[in-house]
Amino acid sequence: MAKTYLHIPRLHRLEYLEALLRSYDGPEFDEERARQAIQREIQEFEQKKAKALRRQRPRVSTGAATLKECLDLALNLDLIDRNKQLKPKAAQVLDPAQRRRFLLQGLWQIYPRFGKIVLAVRDARQLDLPFYNWDEYRKQGGDLHGLDMDRKNFEITRDFATQLGLINWYPTENSRQIVYPAACVATYSEIIWMIGNPVARETISHHCRHVVALETGILTVHEDRYQLQRDSRPVLPEYLVLQTATDNIFIKDHQVTSADFEQTLWREYLKLADMIPMSPVLYPSLRNQVCTELCISDQAFDSHLISLIRQPQRLNIHPSDGTLSYAANLAHIGKFLPPQTSEGNFIVYLKIERRNVS
């Protein structure tokens, strides 16, 4: 069985791990080459933030501290050995077709708190947590939903799970954060424990587990109770299946039709625009609202929106650039960066109106 760890190395972006792996020229480790590769990745990201904030000087980093964290994560994920030599499985992280599954499986396997957070968010449907001062909040008897970790470890795990599309979140104006699921996740061990339970009880309190159990063909329903499906069938293609040493995890991203997305986009836009079409609304603010309503990832929002800009349906969407001044003091502004146009400009504002379709 693979070794497990309580704490995830203090990285907020998986791109730094990829930069480390790309720095290898063969299996041998070159410290200076790796540091420079990570430094370039950091500088590129800082330049993006500076451009979005219209800040003249991007923050500067040597990359040395980040390199150490990347090496720790790579070692824990068995991508390198103790001598920092690259292992063949590192190619899966650099392959877009394999990257998500490999990282999710590895993180779930070696960091028990990763799965604990994902399942806690799923069960609560929304976690309302303090953004800062977890220790003081805990001393005052505040509810942290059974999360037995400090704030920093939670944030790193949350950011990894967000980047990999399992959860999403946004900060509130009163220094709190709302965390919610962006995918339906259930483990095989959970599903097996449902055998014999009344269906009505599960569908009310654990709808996600109910859906996974039936759609994967693990369970069936007989006389309003769950029972084991005798004849196994192939798992539907929309499921991502992780296999750890102790369990299987079934993941199905929350899906939304283009029509439902467009309807929600228009409704949430009008709320932010004080019911006045063609008023400029900050892209990250609208994205937060829509993603929360539909329980989808930022990546899904961006994909749907860009598609509607290119091929309008019932709405005309007008993107424009600007400055993200409202987010200048956010510790995690990177999460709120909007997408860029082909010219490299950030879509900071959106103006929307109904189309005249005859």
Secondary structure, DSSP 8 states (H G I E B T S, - for coil): -----SS--S-S-THHHHHHHHT-SSS---HHHHHHHHHHHHHHHHHHHHHHHT-SS-----SHHHHHHHHHHHHHTTSB-TT--B-GGGHHHH-HHHHHHHHHHHHHHH-HHHHHHHHHHHHHSSEEEESS-HHHHHHTT---TT--S-HHHHHHHHHHHHHTTSEEEEE-TTSEEEEEESEEEEEHHHHHHTTTSBHHHHHHH-HHHHHHHHHTTSEEEETTEEEE-SS-----TTEEEEE-SS-EEEEEE----HHHHHHHHHHHHHHHTTT-TT--EEHHHHHHHHHHHHT--HHHHHHHHHHHHHS-SSEEEEEE----GGGTT-TTGGGG---B-TTS-B--EEEEEE----
